Every structure is written in C-alpha cells, then in structure tokens.
C-alpha cells in the first residue's frame, strides 16, 4: 500500500514527497496516490503519537523492576553470606555473576529487537529475569554454584532488555524529546534502586531473605502480563521509507532487510566514544551500587536497615538530577545548540562532578573515616546522583547515531558496560580481601575509569546520524546523481 509506504512521524520536504510518489508509482501499475494525499499522510504522522507516553511509562516501570532485581542481592547478600559462610572474594564473585549473563546478551538483545520487534524482546527479557529471580532461594539451598547460575540467568534477561527498550524509544520518540525519554528510563532505574533498597530490609526482617526474591520476581511476571496486552511496536518512519526509495526500491518489490553492517558500525569512532564512556560509567556505578550497603555496614557500623536506607540517597537524588539534566539538554536543543555539544556538555558534567566527590572520598583514606561519619554518605550520594546527567549524554547517544540500529548500538555499548560490572565487582571483592582498603577497591578505580571514559567520549563522539546501510558504492552513486543523502 502506498499509504503504508509513506507513513511517517515527521514530514518530508515537497521535493522528497514528489520523489517518493514517483518511485512508488512506477513498474507495476500500482495505484498512485496524489501528491496532496501523500503530504496529508505525512502531516498526520508529524504529530508524535499519544501512545508514546504509555510505551515510555511501561518501559520505565520495567526498568524499576529490573533494578529492584539487581539491587536485591546487595542487601540480601549480608544475611546470605552469614548463613552460607561466604567471604569477601566469594561475595565479589557472586555479585559479578549477574554481569556475566548481562555481558553475553546485550548485543544479541539489540539484534533480536531489530528482527522480532522491541515489544516481544522486552516481554521475553522481563519474563526471564523475573522467573530466574523467583528460583534464587531454591537454587541457593542446593549449592552456591546453582545460585550463581540463576544470577547469570537474571543477567541474561537484563542484558536482552536495553536493546529492546532503546529500539522502542528510537522509533516512538522524536529527537526533541529523546533526552527526557531516556532520562525517564534512567529515573526508572534509580527509582528501582530506591524502592528495592527501602523494601529489602523490611521484607527480610519480616519474612526472611528468601521472600525478597519471591516478591520481586512475582512483580516482574505481573508487569509482563500487562505488557503482553498494552505494549506495541511502531511502524517505520518516512525517513526510512525515503532512504529505501533512494536505493531504488519500488512499490512492487519485496524489500529484503539488509544484514547488520557490523564492519561499518564497529569502525565508527563515535561508537567507541560511547563505549569508553559506558565502560567508565558502569565500572564506578556498579561497584558503588553493589558494595555501598556492605561498606556502610562494615566500615561505618550501620545495621541492615540503616545501611539500606542510606543507600537509597544516591538514587533518590539521581531522579531529580536526571530530570533537571534532561530538561536543560532539551532546552538547549530547542534554542539551537548543536546536538553533539549538548551531549558532550551533559556527559562531561556527568563524569567530572562524580570524580570530585568519589575522588575526595578516596583521598580521605580508610583511616580518616570514623564509624557513623556522615561525610562518606554525603560524598557517595552526591557523586552517584550527579552521574545521572549521563542519561542526557551517553545514554541518549545510541539513538542519535541511528534509529534503525539503536538497539544494536545500545547492545554493543551495554556489553562493555556489563564487562565493567563483572570487572569492578570481582576486583572489589578480591582487592578488599587482600588489602582491606575500600579506597583501593572501589573509590580510586572509579575515578580513573570516569576520567578515561569521559576524555575518550569528548574526543570521539559526534551526534551526526549515520545510515550504516549505505555502502561506499551507494554514496558514490548518490553523489554522482546529485541527490542529498537522507
């Protein structure tokens, strides 16, 4: 259908409309739409669909549950380690096991979301990590190895989720709203940390640590049942239609989906800027997320409930910081600031401010921190909260480069972020066991990776959209024909 071919969420120029219709009308005697009809179709989709609010809202709730399943072990690990006799090195190994599965599936999640749609992949991902969470207590009662296997499965499900979510955001949300949409998902993660850390000690105290896994896993399965009926994918945009037309695809042809252009994607400098920033951000972020309750408990002397309540402060402040940062970023864009400059500004602040706070805590050393001191809590809270500016920086960068391959780009960069989670947790556990130093285990390495990742992003990232389906031969042909690249 011609209407299906030209449906879009924003208008093409008059010349592009004319070209689309001309290409669609030839070769097979298909019914030809009038220029006015095509323009009407395009104009109808110029207004973003109201469904986008429902989609982003449901995905944000999935992020809440996702993060609850991730942080539950940060609190449950304290009574579990006592019950099963795990030392610091074993705790580090167990904490890192989720990231093994996460790292193994993030690229796959983006590819599968492109192939099967974001709705189905997100449904499968949430169902998988929720079911694996439910199985955790049974697995731990059998052996540590079986419990680790369930945490790997949780990681597999959580690794499939970002590519699906970013694919949905890229197709549903216009560029002018994308910073806020991604920040909303980020706020979902931060809210998940807050809710999980608030509920975890209460549930453990009242019903035992096993009930924590049962409750959070069941919540995820309930969300999956809602998403199965309410979630949906969005059709291709006019930009994609025009791009296809530019490659001489007519209405009578069955369009073959090109293979993912891995070599062109992986040789893009901007992608490696995102990867470096993602690795640096997640090295510090995951180490602080998973080890802060233990730090507050063992170093500062807070009990299970007190350490959990204090650990929510970073996430609580981060929700506000993410919202403020996204509003600033979208405001700058509307005022004409270049997109690349906006991303670099927000990401620069999202690294420098945490460096100042976490670096100060590392410089204090372990001997200068007294039990019950509020200073470490304040520095961690502000440091982690200001890193939420990254949601208007690197986390919005995947969709900037390519709507079509945003899930793939997210998967690649999230794989490196997951590897940072594996490395930071294992490193923290073994270094803490060997040296007893929290600064050497967590704080100083976080600052180093923040700085390296931030510098690399500033040098390599460029937000100019890229059509990776266009080969060098296609570009030469378009230049010879005098046609602008879409």
N, C-alpha and C positions, 0 to 999 in steps of 0.2 A: 504494500500500500504506500502511495506517495505520502499520505499524512504520517504514517509511521516513520518514513524515512527522514522527514524534515522536522519531526517533533523535537523541541529543544527547550532549555530553560533560559536561554537568552537569544536575542535577535542576531541574525546575520545582517551584514550590510545589504543594500539593494542589489549591488553587483553580485554578491555571493548568492542571494536568493535566486537571481536570474540564472546563475551558473548551475546551482543545484537542480533547478527545474529543467534546464536544458539537458543535463546529463541523465536525469531520471526519465525523460520523455523518449529517448532515442532507442533504436534497435529492435524492440519487441512489440511496438504498437500499444504500449501500456496507456491507460487513461492518464491524461495530462492535467495536472492541477493548474489553475491560473496563478499568475504572479501574486494577485491580491489574496487568493486563498492561502498560498504558502506563507505570505507575510503575516496573515491573520493567525495561522497555526503557530508561527514562531513567536508572535507577540503574545499569544495566550500563555506560552511557557516562559515568557520573560519574567513574569511574577513567580518567585520561588513558591513551590507547593507548601501549603499549610501542614502537610503531613511531615515535613522535615522536623517540626518541633516534637512530634510524637516519637519519631525514629531516634532523634538525638537523646530525648529523655529516657527512652527504654534502654538505649546503649549505655547511657550514664549510670542507670541502675545496675546494669550488668557489670560495669566497672566497680561499683560499690561492692557487689557480692564477690567479684574476682579478688579485690583487695582484702576483703574480710577473710577469704580462704587462704590468702597469702600470709596475713599477719597473725592468724590464729595460733600458728606454731610458735611465734615469737613469745607468746605468753604461756602457752601450754608446755613449751619446752622446759620450763622451770620445774613443775611437778613431774613431768615425764622423765627428765634427767635424774631426778631423785629416785623415782620408782625403778628405773631400769639401770641406774648406775653409769650414765654416760658422762665422760669427761669433756673438757673444752674442745679437744680435737674432734671427738665424735659428734658433739653438738654442731661444730662447724661443718662437718661432712653432711649431717642430716639437713641442716639449714640450706646447704648449697644444692641438695639433690633436686629440689623443685626446679632449679635453673638448668639442670641437665636436660630435662624434657622441654623446657621453655626454649632453650637454645636450639634444640633439634628440630623444632617445628615452626618457628616464626616465619621463615621464608616459605615453607610449604603452605602455611596459612594464607599468605598473600596470593600464591599461585592458585590454590584451590578456591579462594574467594573470587578470583577473576574467572575461573572456569565454571563454578557452580552458583555463584552469587553470594553476597555478604550475608543475606538472611540465613541461608541453610548452614553456612560455615559457622556463624556465630551461635546458632542453635546447637549444633553438634559440639562446639567448643565448651559452652557453658554446661551442657549436659554431662560431658566427660569429666570436667574438673570437679563438678558438684558430686557426681557419683563416686569419684575417687576419694573425695574428702569424707564422704559417708563411710567408706571402707577403712579409713585410717585406724580407728581404735581396734577393730578386729585384727588388722594386719600387725599392729604393734604388739598385741597379745601373743602372736605367733613367733615373730622374731623381728629384730631391728632391720634386717635386710628386706623383709617383706614390707615393713612400714616405709622404708626408703623407696621401694618400688611404687607404692601408692602415691608418694610425694612426686615421683617422676611423672606419673600419670596426671597428677594435678598440673604439673608444669607443661605437659603436652597439650592439655586443654587450654591453658592460659596462653601458650605460645601460638595457638591457632587463632585466638580471639583478636589480637590487634590488627592483623591484616584484614580480617572481615570487617571490623569496625571502621578502619580508615577507608576501606573501599566504599562503605556506605556514606561516610562523611564526604568523601570526594565527589560522589555522584549526587547527593542530596543538597549539599550546602554551597552557595555561591562564595566566591573568593572573598567578598567584602564581609562575610560573616564567619569565615572559617576559623579565625583566631578564637572567637568566642565559643564556637562549637567544640574545638579541640580543648579549650580551657574548661568547658563544661564537663567533658570526659575526664580531664585531669582532676577536676573538683570531685567527680565521682570516685576516683581512686583515693583522693585524700579523705573524702567522707567515709569511704570504706575502712580506711585506717582508723579514723576516729571511732566509728561505730564498733568496729571489731575490737579495738583496744578497750573501749568502755564496757562492752558486753562480756568480753572474755573472762575477766576475773570474777564477775558476778555469777556467770554460768558455772565456772569451775568451782567457786566456793559453795554454790548451792547444790550442784548436781554431779560434780566431778569433771575432769578434763575431757573425758570421752563424750559428754553431752555437747561440748563445744563443736566437735566435728559433726555430730548428728544434726545440730541446729543449723549450722551454716550450710552444710551440704543440702539439706532439705529446702532451704531458702532458694538456692540456685536452681533446683529442679522445678520449684514453683514458678520462678521467672521464666524458665524455658517453656513451660506450658503456656504462659501469656504471650511470649514472643512468637510461638508457633502460629498463633492466630492474628497477632497485630503487626508483626514485623513484615517488611517487604523491601524488595529491591526497586531501583528506579531505572527507567529506560535510558538509552544512550542520548547524549546531547547533540545539538546541532553542530557544535564544533567537530564532534567525532564523525557526524554524517558528512560534513563538508570535507573533512580530511579524507574520508573514504572516496568521495566523489573526485577529489583531486588526484586519487590514484586510479581513476578510470573505472570505477565500479558502477554499473548501471542498474536500473531497477529490475531488469530481467535476470541479473546474475545472482547466484547464491554466494554470498560473501563468505570466504574462508577466513577464520580467525587466525592471524599470523602467530607463529610461535613466539614465545617471550624472547626478546632480543637481548639475551644475557650479556653478550660481549659489549654491546653499546651501553647498556645500563652500568655494568661494572667498571667501565673505563671513563665514567663521568666524574670529574673532580668534585662537583657539588655533592654527589652522593657520599664521597669519602669524607667530606667535611661534616655531613650529618652523622656518619658512622663514628667518627672520632668524638664528636660531641656526645652522642648517645652512650658510648662506652664510658667516657669520663663521668657523665652524669649518673649513670647507673652503678658504677663502682662505688662512689660515695653514697648514693641514695639507698642502695640495697643494704650496704653494710650498716648504715645508721638505722634503717628500718628494722632489721632483724636483731641487731645487737644492743640497741638502746635499752630495752627492758632489762636485759641482763646486766648492763653497765649500771643502771640506776639501782638495781637490786644488790649487786655485789660490791660496787665501788662506793655508792652514795648511801647505801643502807636502807633503801625503801623496800617495803614489803610488796607482795604480788600485786595487790590492788593499787597501792601508791605508785609503783613503777609504771603500771599500765595507764593510770590516769595522767601521769606526767608525760607519757609518750604520745598522748593524743595532741598535745600542744602544737607540735610542728605541723601536723595535718590540719588542725583547726585554723591556724594562721595561714597555711598554704591555700586554703579555699578562698580566703579573701584576697591574697596576693595574686592568685591565678585570675580571679575575676577582674581585679584592678588592672593587671597587666594586659589582659585581652582587650579591655575597653580602651586602654591607651594605644595599643597596637592598631586596632581597627579605626580609632580616631585619626591616627597618623596617616593611615592608608586613605581614608576619606578626604583628608586635607592635601593629598597629592604626594606624600612621602613615598619614595621608592620602596617596593616590597622587600628587596634584598636588604636595604638599610634598616628597615623595621625589624626584620628577623635577626640581623646581627646585633642591633641595639638590645633587643629583649634577651637574646641569648648571652650577650656579654654581661649584662646585669645579673642574669640567672646563674652565672658562674662566679663573678667577682665578689658579690655580696656573700654567698656561702663560703667562699675561700677566706674572707676576712673573719667570719665567725668561727668556722671549724679550725682554721689556722691558729686563731687565738687560743682555742681550747687545747690544741696540740702543743702549742708553745708553753702553756702553763705546766705541762708535765703531770705525771700521776701524783707526784709527791705534794704538789701545791693544791690539790683538790681534797677538801675535807668532806667527810660524810655529812649529808644534809645540805651541802652548799647549793644555793640557787643559781650561781653563775654558770655551771656547766649546762643546766637545764635551759637557761635563757639562751645561751650561745647555740645549742643544738636546735632549739625551737626556731630562732630567727634564721639560722643557716639553712635548715631544711625548708622553711617556709619561703624564703626568697628564691630558692631553686625552682619554685613553681612558675617563675617567669619564663622558664623553658617551654611551657605549654604554648607560648606565643612566639617561641623561637624554633628550636629544633623539632619539636613535636608537630608543629604546623608546616614544617618544611617538606614532608613527604608528599602531601597533596599539591604543594606549589609546583613541584617539578613535573608531575604527570598525574592527571586524574585517572587515566586508564590503568596505569601501573602503580598507583599509590599504595595498593596492598602489597605489591612485590617490594617496592622501595621500603615500606614500613617493615616488612618481614626481614629484609636484609639488615637494616639498621638495628632492629629489635633483637636479631640473633646475636649481634655483637654486644648489645646491652645485657642480654641474658648471660653471655660468656663472662661479662664483668660481674654479674651476680654470682656465678659459680666461683670465679677467682677471688672476689672480695670476701665472701663468706668462708671459703676454705682457708684463705690467707689469714683472716682474722682469727679463726679458731686455732690454727697451728702456731701462729705468732704469739697469741695470748698464752697458750700453754707453755711455749718455750721461754717467753720473756716476762710475762705478767704485765706487760705495758699496753694500756689502752691507746695511748698516743701512737705508738709504733704499729699497732694492729689495725686501727681504724682511722684516726683523725689525720695523721700526716699523709698516708697514701691517698686519702680522699682529696686532699688539697692538690697533690701532684697531678692526679688524673683530671681534676677540674681545670687546672691551668693548661695542661697539654691539649685536652679536648677543646677547650674554648679557643685557644690560639689557632688550632687547625681549622675550626669552623670559620673563624674570621677570614682566614686566608683563602679557603677553597669554596665556600658556599656562594651560590648565585641562584636567585629565585626565578630566573627566566624559565618558562615552561619548555619542556623538551618533548618532541614527538619521536620516540625511540623506534617507532615502526618505519620511519623514513630512512632508507639506506642512503649511502653516499651517492649512488647512481640516481636515486629518486630526486635528491637535492639538485644534482646537476641538470636533470631533465626539467625541473621546475624553474631553475634559473634561466635555462635556455628558452623556456616558454614565456618567461617574463611574469610568471604568476607569483604572488606573495605566498610565503609559507604560512599555513594555518596553524 
